[in-house]
Amino acid sequence: MKRILIAGCEQEISSFNPLPSRYEDFSIAAGEALIAAHSEADSCISGFLDSFSDRTDLTLVPVIAAAACSAGPLSAEGFERLSREILTAIDATTSDGVDAIYLSLHGAMGAIDEPDPEGFLLESIRAMVGPDAPIVISLDLHGILTDRMLRNCDAIAVFHTYPHNDFTSTGQRAARLMKAILDIGARPVMARIFIPALVRGPELITETGLYGKIIDRAKTMEDTGEALSAAVLIGNPFTDAPELGSQSLVITDNDPVLAERLALELAQAFWRDHEHMLADLVPLPDALAEIGTRRGPFTLTDAADAISSGASGDSNAILAGLVEANYAGSALIPIVDAPAAAKAHAAGLGARLRLSLGGTVDPKRFPPLELMVEVESLWDGKYTHEVSRMPVHAGPTAVLKHDNIRIIVVTQPVFMMDRAIFLAHGLDPETADIIAVKSPGAAVRYFTFAKKNFVLDIPGSTSANLPSLGHSVCSRPMFPLDDHVTFEPVVQHYPLDERSAA
């Protein structure tokens, strides 16, 4: 009976977040605990598992999966320990034989001294299992697909939606690739084209934007059978790595000529529109002037401090702007501030105290702001994401009231890609005039009730004002970091070794 090993390692980082993440930031599930962790989740692993639920001719072996909230680069010590734990678990399982491996990865992970953690893991796993066991992976479309990754896997399924709502279906597409290899003897060949562009803005919303039309073509390639898999990855522009950029990827069954033609089609379509795929950012004073005294709700998107993209979450820029403007409406603002949360819990419900808010991680960008606040409510920070149905552990949490502004202060950085940070703490965003949204894509999915969304031009380690960040590692020239960037497509074909198609 064939054995398919299941494993994963997922984190997205911002190289511009000054605080490294740690091994302790990862949630790790091994064996049957991995199955339990994904049984009710909207995740790639759950989709992959479900796709094989009716198969009696093979065994799915849950090995280990690690995941962490987006953050700064993983410390060298943290990655050494994490990678050793993952590889040791896989190595122990392969001793009973392995026919195939599925890995749920992100693609925009980064560690100090290791800019390509996913490539390192894949290379190490390939060395363990040899050249013949197929390795199928799934990736976020913000992944940075590297040469080392492509050399050490057989097929890849990539998200097709942004904001992401196809976690489960991407896992199912990965399972379809695995079935094609194991059941009908498919021999995947890949064509990849690097595109020297970093993009960030509303045209990337796949339901409505220009990028979505290109992804629709990739989906059609898969749906009609032209390709086993097709994607355009846009990278995470905040993970400053040597192979950062955008790229097209097409996988066919032993037809490299077709894979090249389709990859060129996608890459050229993307390049035609790339200049339009930047955010139209609004200065905070201009947004507040337009809102004026009107009743909301209005959303202020703070993509510059998007924890889901790797930011620190401790920005107080919107809070400071509202205070400076003497804004009279009601507002909801989440912020990561462990000292403030601790002081609020120590003071207790109803206490009034003067707190320093923001800038606990990134004070150069966010000078701490002192305010008088009232402790309105206290929480343990445990709730569930809307976006994935996965549990949240934000640590001790407090809702603080300053005049008409409510500040949700959490201890740990957590994804804020939906309404859960508000609803879980007794706050209804539909009743507020202004809601600060620390996610570039959340407003169009979960805050559609807002009269208008403003994407702000404010500081942060995930700012869509990309030239302001200070990239120093990625290849150059690169749009929009440099002027007059040109694109001459170069197709790279995989596999390159003895597993190559005849």
Summary of the structure (lengths in Angstrom):
residues: 502
radius of gyration: 22.8
end to end distance: 27.9
largest distance: 74.0
contacts: 1896
relative contact order: 0.14
helix: 31%
strand: 26%
